[in-house]
Amino acid sequence: MRNTRAIVPLFELSAPGRRGTTLPPSDVPYAPMDEILPAAARAHARSELPEVAEPDVVRHFTCLSQLNMSVDTHFYPLGSCTMKYNPKRNERLASLPGLLDLHPYQSESSHQGMLQLLFELQQMLAEIAGLDAVSLQPAAGAHGEMTALMTAAAYFRDHGRKRRKVLAPDSAHGTNPASAAVAGFDAVTVRSGPDGYVDLDDLRAKLDDQTAVFMITNPNTLGMFEKNIRQIADMVHGVGGLIYLDGANMNAILGIARPGDFGADMMHYNPHKTFSGPHGGGGPGAGPIAVRSMLAPYLPAPLVAFDGVRYRLDYDRPKSIGRVRSFFGNVGVLVRAYCYIRTYGAKGLREVSENAVLNANYLLSKLKHVFPVQQGDRCMHEFVATAAKIKAEKGVSAMDIAKRLLDYGFHAPTVYFPITVKESMMIEPTETESKETLDAFAEALIRITEEPAEILHSAPHTTAISRPDEVKAARQPRTSWAR
Ligand SMILES: *Cc1c(COP(=O)(O)O)cnc(C)c1O
C-alpha cells in the first residue's frame, strides 16, 4: 500500500559537493572534517540507510501527511479547541517578505512596520477584552495563564500581601490548576452545581484572605455563560482577590460581552482558537494576555510603545516580571491574528460569534434526542452531550462513537472532558461550517447509534492504525518504521 521504507539518505545529503544550491559552489574549499567535529563524535562506518529515488521519498512523505486529519481536509468539531478554518489569505499576508524576512536583532528603526502592527494588535486585544494593557509574549494559552498568575503574584508581593491560593472550578481545563502550581500557588477546586454553573456556596466557603485569583472560563466548558459572573466577581473582589478569565471560549462573545466589563482583571487569548491561527502540535502558538491597569507595571518586558512618532520596545519597566519568551513572542501567529481582526472589524467579529453560537445551537437541536445535553437546550458556541444513555443500553461508549466517526470522515469531538459530565462529547462546530456539513455530521452520529455494537467497539476500520495505547504512544513514541 504505502512505501514504508523510504527515508532521506542523510549521508548523501551531507556529503560535500552534493549540497543544495543555496550553499557555496563546490570549488570553495570546506574546512577539513577533523576541525569541525572531534573524532569521537564522528561516525566511522557508513550508516545503513535505504537508498531510494526522489519520487519514492516524495510519495512516502506525501502519504504520511495525508494520514492525518486537519481543518483543510475534514470537519473537526473538537470542543474547546475552536478548530475554525484558517483563511489562506492570512497565510499569504504573514508570508509577505517585509514581514517574514525580518530578524529580531534588526534595529528598531528598520522594522517600524512590524512594531506598528504589534502595537495596534496590543490595542485591539485590549479593546476586545475591555482591559487596559496587553503582553504579546506568551507562547500559548497555558503559558498566558502562567504569565498572568506570575504577574498577579508580583502585584500582591509589591502590595505587601502575599497570597497562597488560586481557585478554579471542577469543570476548568487542566491547564488552570497546572498553571497555578507552576506559578507557585496552591490550586483549589471549586465545585460546579448540577446546573453546570459555579456553586456559589462552595466558592464562598473557599474564599479567604489567602485567595489570590479565581480562574474562570466564561462561557464555561459546558458551553454556558456563567449567569452569576457579576456576583462571582464581587465575591472574589470582596476578599481582595482577582478574577482571571480563561479566554479559550472568546469565540462565543466577541463584540458582545467584554471580560473587563463583567469583572475580569486579567485574561489570555488563544489566537489559534479565536482568531483562526493554525493549531500545530503544541508548537506555533501564542497566548497574549490582557490586564487591568493596576497589573500593567508587572507585565513581561518589553511591551511595544508609541510616542506619537516612532514605535519602540519599552524595556524600562522596573516592576516587570521579566521575559517569559525569547524576542517579542511568536510574531508570525500574531500577524495572522492581526490580519483576521482587521479583516472582520468590530461588526464582523460580532457576526463571527453570533454565527458560532447559531451553528452550535443548530447541531444541539438536531442531536439532543439521541445524545442528551444535561444542561438545558440552549448553548453558546459549543455544547456537551452525553453518551451515557447508549452506554447503558448497548454498552457503546463515547470513545467508540468518537472512533467510529473517523470511518465516516469526521474528526471526533472532544470526549471525556469536562470530567463533570459522564461519557461526555463536547461538540464545537465553529462559524466556518456550512449547514450541509452540520447536517451530514448529525446524520452520521445518528446512524452510528443504530449500528451493531461490535462494529463500534472495533472502530475505526478505515485508518492506518486503529486504537493505539495513547498513553504509551505519548510516553514511548516509536519514531521509525524499523520493526
Ligand atoms: C485550549 C484551552 C486552554 C489552553 O490553551 P493552549 O493554547 O492550548 O495552551 C486553556 N483553557 C481552555 C478552556 C482551553 O480550551
The ligand as an SDF file (V2000), in Angstrom:
LIG
                    3D

 15 15  0  0  0  0  0  0  0  0999 V2000
   -7.1780   25.3350   24.8210 C   0  0  0  0  0  0  0  0  0  0  0  0
   -7.5230   25.6880   26.2000 C   0  0  0  0  0  0  0  0  0  0  0  0
   -6.5360   26.1200   27.1120 C   0  0  0  0  0  0  0  0  0  0  0  0
   -5.0550   26.0780   26.8270 C   0  0  0  0  0  0  0  0  0  0  0  0
   -4.6850   26.8000   25.7070 O   0  0  0  0  0  0  0  0  0  0  0  0
   -3.4220   26.3830   24.8160 P   0  0  0  0  0  0  0  0  0  0  0  0
   -3.3210   27.4900   23.8310 O   0  0  0  0  0  0  0  0  0  0  0  0
   -3.7660   25.0570   24.2010 O   0  0  0  0  0  0  0  0  0  0  0  0
   -2.2390   26.3030   25.7180 O   0  0  0  0  0  0  0  0  0  0  0  0
   -6.9610   26.5460   28.3570 C   0  0  0  0  0  0  0  0  0  0  0  0
   -8.2590   26.5240   28.7090 N   0  0  0  0  0  0  0  0  0  0  0  0
   -9.2290   26.0830   27.8610 C   0  0  0  0  0  0  0  0  0  0  0  0
  -10.6650   26.1010   28.3170 C   0  0  0  0  0  0  0  0  0  0  0  0
   -8.8910   25.6330   26.5920 C   0  0  0  0  0  0  0  0  0  0  0  0
   -9.8380   25.1880   25.7660 O   0  0  0  0  0  0  0  0  0  0  0  0
  1  2  1  0
  2  3  1  0
  2 14  2  0
  3  4  1  0
  3 10  2  0
  4  5  1  0
  5  6  1  0
  6  7  2  0
  6  8  1  0
  6  9  1  0
 10 11  1  0
 11 12  2  0
 12 13  1  0
 12 14  1  0
 14 15  1  0
M  END
$$$$
